[in-house]
Amino acid sequence: MFIQDPGPEGPAPGTTGRYLVLMREDAIEAGVSALSDVVGASVANAADFDDGAVEGDQLAEAEAVVFDKLAVAVVAVPPEQTQALGTAVAEEDAILAVEPERVVYALQDYSPGNAGLPTTPAEMGSAPRLPVEYLRGYRAAVNHLVDSVLAAGGLPGEVAEQAIVAALDESSVTWGLQVTKAAASRFSGKGIKVAVLDTGLDLGHPDFQGRSITSSSFVSNQAVQDGHGHGTHCIGTSCGPRQPGQLPRYGIAYGAEIFAGKVLSNQGSGADGGILAGINWAITSGCQVISMSLGAPVQPGQGYSSIFEQVTRRALDQGTLIVAAAGNESQRPTHIAPVGHPANCPSMMAVGALDSRFLVAYFSCGGINPQGGQVDIAGPGVQIRSSWPRPRLYNTISGTSMATPHVAGIAALHAEANRNARGRALWTVLIQNARRLALPSRDIGTGLVQAP
């Protein structure tokens, strides 16, 4: 394998200059020895740290760190030694692949007023005409609704819910929890561990006092305390309280154990190594669900990371489902962007975003790349209210970032309801129970996630 020399101008755009090294699961020791011999790096093992948590400062300072649950290492290699990594892949049976480490981000939040979304009657009147594809989609949804009513000879409960969805009352429960049936579920996620890898959590937020929260930071020189807001919002949707300090209820798995992993800085950025550190920590901690509303854009025709795909498969083998945001780079109807990294890995559950009318959010990425990159399921992702760091406490924002924790929280409910639903079995349960909609699978996978 040829490893590109970063050259005097530094690493390629979107990369850090470090490398990810995939090893055979049954040959980690041999892989570590090869790294030491070929690259000359001293290698730290996550297994030697409490709960497998190689925290941010240690991750930044180490020449190489191997994540034992994943059989992957992150290696800082001097430019003159980059070719040695390629040699290791060619000559060492224990090393399977090498990839540049990418920079990742908290997916941009599309807040009303922030992204041009009209929020008042005056703004609606001055907004551009609705695009033809949008209107066609709306007409298709209405036609489907009418056909369902006629076929049923009346107005069944599910159809009635769809008929009034545009006028949902959020005074007591957010619209996302209503349409996914999470608010009506008898399950709370009790006994289930949910890891949210993001910008951290406001540990002093009043809505989370008394909860079981385990936290760790994988960002150098930054504590778990959320100085951004994105992570607190995502944790709120997936695992927020049943009775928040201020209505409406916004949290799904209110009985779950929360694992808040800070893999993105207070500025909203991070790297693959931090994500891998967080995944390794979550698996070591026994988390059944990992939620990741983060990533980096990919180009049409660009393949997925073979290393992240193997990591996700290994996580599934160990009973952990990873749910990830599809990305927000689309500008529908004129442009549909491909599902981003790492959600484009086939074994990672990629989540698209819907609005309260069951229409695809204009920013939601689609499954347009032929090799991987499909959308697997959809969740509510437009104007989603959830927790926010103090003093604000609550905020309403939009994005596939907001759809993803809906799926993660509901995954925890299904995991509680069915003790055999772990890893791939949990994936199957979520897919089988999704509500089918009259929309392309390219955009929403099998449909809208539904709670048990």
Secondary structure in CASP SS format (residue, H / E / C, confidence):
PFRMAT SS
TARGET T0000
AUTHOR 0000-0000-0000
METHOD secondary structure of the structure
MODEL  1
M C 1.00
F C 1.00
I C 1.00
Q C 1.00
D C 1.00
P C 1.00
G C 1.00
P C 1.00
E C 1.00
G C 1.00
P C 1.00
A C 1.00
P C 1.00
G C 1.00
T E 1.00
T E 1.00
G E 1.00
R E 1.00
Y E 1.00
L E 1.00
V E 1.00
L E 1.00
M E 1.00
R C 1.00
E H 1.00
D H 1.00
A H 1.00
I H 1.00
E H 1.00
A H 1.00
G H 1.00
V H 1.00
S H 1.00
A H 1.00
L H 1.00
S H 1.00
D H 1.00
V H 1.00
V C 1.00
G C 1.00
A C 1.00
S C 1.00
V E 1.00
A E 1.00
N E 1.00
A H 1.00
A H 1.00
D H 1.00
F C 1.00
D H 1.00
D H 1.00
G H 1.00
A C 1.00
V C 1.00
E C 1.00
G H 1.00
D H 1.00
Q H 1.00
L H 1.00
A H 1.00
E H 1.00
A C 1.00
E C 1.00
A E 1.00
V E 1.00
V E 1.00
F E 1.00
D C 1.00
K C 1.00
L C 1.00
A C 1.00
V E 1.00
A E 1.00
V E 1.00
V E 1.00
A C 1.00
V C 1.00
P C 1.00
P H 1.00
E H 1.00
Q H 1.00
T H 1.00
Q H 1.00
A H 1.00
L H 1.00
G H 1.00
T H 1.00
A H 1.00
V H 1.00
A H 1.00
E H 1.00
E C 1.00
D C 1.00
A C 1.00
I E 1.00
L E 1.00
A E 1.00
V E 1.00
E E 1.00
P E 1.00
E E 1.00
R E 1.00
V E 1.00
V E 1.00
Y E 1.00
A E 1.00
L C 1.00
Q C 1.00
D C 1.00
Y C 1.00
S C 1.00
P C 1.00
G C 1.00
N C 1.00
A C 1.00
G C 1.00
L C 1.00
P C 1.00
T C 1.00
T C 1.00
P H 1.00
A H 1.00
E H 1.00
M H 1.00
G H 1.00
S H 1.00
A C 1.00
P C 1.00
R C 1.00
L C 1.00
P C 1.00
V H 1.00
E H 1.00
Y H 1.00
L H 1.00
R H 1.00
G H 1.00
Y H 1.00
R H 1.00
A H 1.00
A H 1.00
V H 1.00
N H 1.00
H H 1.00
L H 1.00
V H 1.00
D H 1.00
S H 1.00
V H 1.00
L H 1.00
A H 1.00
A H 1.00
G C 1.00
G C 1.00
L C 1.00
P C 1.00
G H 1.00
E H 1.00
V H 1.00
A H 1.00
E H 1.00
Q H 1.00
A H 1.00
I C 1.00
V H 1.00
A H 1.00
A H 1.00
L C 1.00
D C 1.00
E C 1.00
S C 1.00
S C 1.00
V E 1.00
T C 1.00
W H 1.00
G H 1.00
L H 1.00
Q H 1.00
V H 1.00
T C 1.00
K C 1.00
A C 1.00
A C 1.00
A C 1.00
S C 1.00
R C 1.00
F C 1.00
S C 1.00
G C 1.00
K C 1.00
G C 1.00
I C 1.00
K E 1.00
V E 1.00
A E 1.00
V E 1.00
L E 1.00
D E 1.00
T C 1.00
G C 1.00
L E 1.00
D C 1.00
L C 1.00
G C 1.00
H C 1.00
P H 1.00
D H 1.00
F H 1.00
Q C 1.00
G C 1.00
R C 1.00
S C 1.00
I E 1.00
T E 1.00
S E 1.00
S E 1.00
S E 1.00
F C 1.00
V C 1.00
S C 1.00
N C 1.00
Q C 1.00
A C 1.00
V C 1.00
Q E 1.00
D C 1.00
G C 1.00
H C 1.00
G C 1.00
H H 1.00
G H 1.00
T H 1.00
H H 1.00
C H 1.00
I H 1.00
G H 1.00
T H 1.00
S H 1.00
C H 1.00
G C 1.00
P C 1.00
R C 1.00
Q C 1.00
P C 1.00
G C 1.00
Q C 1.00
L C 1.00
P C 1.00
R E 1.00
Y C 1.00
G C 1.00
I C 1.00
A C 1.00
Y C 1.00
G C 1.00
A C 1.00
E E 1.00
I E 1.00
F E 1.00
A E 1.00
G E 1.00
K E 1.00
V C 1.00
L E 1.00
S C 1.00
N C 1.00
Q C 1.00
G C 1.00
S E 1.00
G E 1.00
A E 1.00
D H 1.00
G H 1.00
G H 1.00
I H 1.00
L H 1.00
A H 1.00
G H 1.00
I H 1.00
N H 1.00
W H 1.00
A H 1.00
I H 1.00
T H 1.00
S C 1.00
G C 1.00
C C 1.00
Q C 1.00
V E 1.00
I E 1.00
S E 1.00
M E 1.00
S C 1.00
L E 1.00
G E 1.00
A E 1.00
P C 1.00
V C 1.00
Q C 1.00
P C 1.00
G C 1.00
Q C 1.00
G C 1.00
Y C 1.00
S C 1.00
S H 1.00
I H 1.00
F H 1.00
E H 1.00
Q H 1.00
V H 1.00
T H 1.00
R H 1.00
R H 1.00
A H 1.00
L H 1.00
D H 1.00
Q C 1.00
G C 1.00
T C 1.00
L E 1.00
I E 1.00
V E 1.00
A E 1.00
A E 1.00
A C 1.00
G C 1.00
N C 1.00
E C 1.00
S C 1.00
Q E 1.00
R C 1.00
P C 1.00
T C 1.00
H E 1.00
I C 1.00
A C 1.00
P E 1.00
V C 1.00
G C 1.00
H E 1.00
P C 1.00
A C 1.00
N C 1.00
C C 1.00
P C 1.00
S C 1.00
M C 1.00
M E 1.00
A E 1.00
V E 1.00
G E 1.00
A E 1.00
L E 1.00
D C 1.00
S C 1.00
R C 1.00
F C 1.00
L C 1.00
V E 1.00
A C 1.00
Y C 1.00
F C 1.00
S C 1.00
C C 1.00
G E 1.00
G C 1.00
I C 1.00
N C 1.00
P C 1.00
Q C 1.00
G C 1.00
G C 1.00
Q C 1.00
V C 1.00
D C 1.00
I E 1.00
A E 1.00
G E 1.00
P E 1.00
G C 1.00
V C 1.00
Q C 1.00
I E 1.00
R E 1.00
S E 1.00
S E 1.00
W C 1.00
P C 1.00
R C 1.00
P C 1.00
R C 1.00
L C 1.00
Y E 1.00
N E 1.00
T E 1.00
I E 1.00
S C 1.00
G C 1.00
T H 1.00
S H 1.00
M H 1.00
A H 1.00
T H 1.00
P H 1.00
H H 1.00
V H 1.00
A H 1.00
G H 1.00
I H 1.00
A H 1.00
A H 1.00
L H 1.00
H H 1.00
A H 1.00
E H 1.00
A H 1.00
N C 1.00
R C 1.00
N C 1.00
A C 1.00
R C 1.00
G C 1.00
R H 1.00
A H 1.00
L H 1.00
W H 1.00
T H 1.00
V H 1.00
L H 1.00
I H 1.00
Q H 1.00
N H 1.00
A C 1.00
R E 1.00
R C 1.00
L C 1.00
A C 1.00
L C 1.00
P C 1.00
S H 1.00
R H 1.00
D H 1.00
I H 1.00
G C 1.00
T C 1.00
G C 1.00
L E 1.00
V C 1.00
Q C 1.00
A C 1.00
P C 1.00
END
